[in-house]
Amino acid sequence: MTNERWVRWAIGKHFRDRGFHVNMKGAKAGNAMLDGEVVGKNWKLALEIKSGHDDVIRGLGQLSSALAHGYNSAALVVSLRRAKALNPAAFMKLNIVAQIHQVYP
């Protein structure tokens, strides 16, 4: 099982190394509370990090709320094992692009 604290650190480092401002303390988007956000020039990315026992569907709802409240992009971060278990066809029905990326600090 992946340690969520390490994942937060790795994601933050990944974006900071590319020159973005990262807020991993949480951000409010409508009624949803996001795990983090990445801010660039005229661009905002909502982050939702889900560990092995969290509800992925709830995370997608939070990201949908973020997109409706001014975020340009949204990312659901899960472990690689969990990502491989997700069905990409379910995302296509919702017009969500599902991509798997491995991020290394």
N, C-alpha and C positions, 0 to 999 in steps of 0.2 A: 504494500500500500504506500502511495506517495504521501509524504508529509506536506500538508497544505501550507504550512509556513514557508517551507523551502520553495514550493511552487510560486507563492506570492513574491518571494525574493527573486527567483529566476525570471519571472515575467517582467517585474520591475526593472531588473538589470538589462534584460533584452531590449526594452524600449528606451531606457536611459542611454544606453550605448549608441543608440541611433539618433540621439539628440531630442527626444520627446520629453515632455513633462509628465510624470506619472504620479497619480494620487491613489495609493492603495489603502487609504483609511475609510473608504466608502463614499458614495455619492448618491444623492437622492434624484430620482427621475420619476416624476409623477408620484404614484403610490409605492413604487418599488425602491428598494435600497440595493444599490449595486455594490459589488465587492471592490471595484476600482474603476479608474478612468485614465485614459491616455489622451493628452492634449497636444496637438500640433498646430501649425499655422492654418487657421480656418478649418480645422478638422478635430472631431472628438470621437473617441472609441470607448464604448462601454465594455467593461470586463465583468464577467461572472465566473467565479471559480467554484467548481463542484468536486468534492472529494467522493470517495467510493460509496458513502452512505447517503449522500444528498440526492434530492429529487431533480433530475435533469429537466423534466417538463416545467417545473417551477422556474428554473433558470431561464428557459426559453421565454416564459411569460415576462420575466423581469427585463430581459433584453428587448422584447417587443415593446414594452412600456418605454424603455430608454430611446428606442428609435422613434417612437411617437412624440417624445419630449425633447427633440433637438440634437440627438446624437447622430452622427453620420454613419457610423459603423458599430457593430457589436460582435463580441467574441465570447464564446462559451469555452472555458478551459477545463478539460478533464484529463485524467491519466490516459496514457496510450492504450492500456488494456480496456478501459471503459470506452474510449473512442472507437476501438475496433469492434466493440459489441453493439454500437449504435447502428441503426439501419438508415443509410443515406436516403432511401426512397421516402421515408417519413418527412425528411427536411424538404425534399423537392415538392411535395404536395403543399407545403406552406410557403413556397417560393423563397426558401432559405438556402443559400449556398453552403454546403457542408464540405469543409476541407480539413485534412489532418496535417498538422505541422508539428514537428518535434522542435522544441526550443531548448537550447543549451546555453547556460550562462557564459 
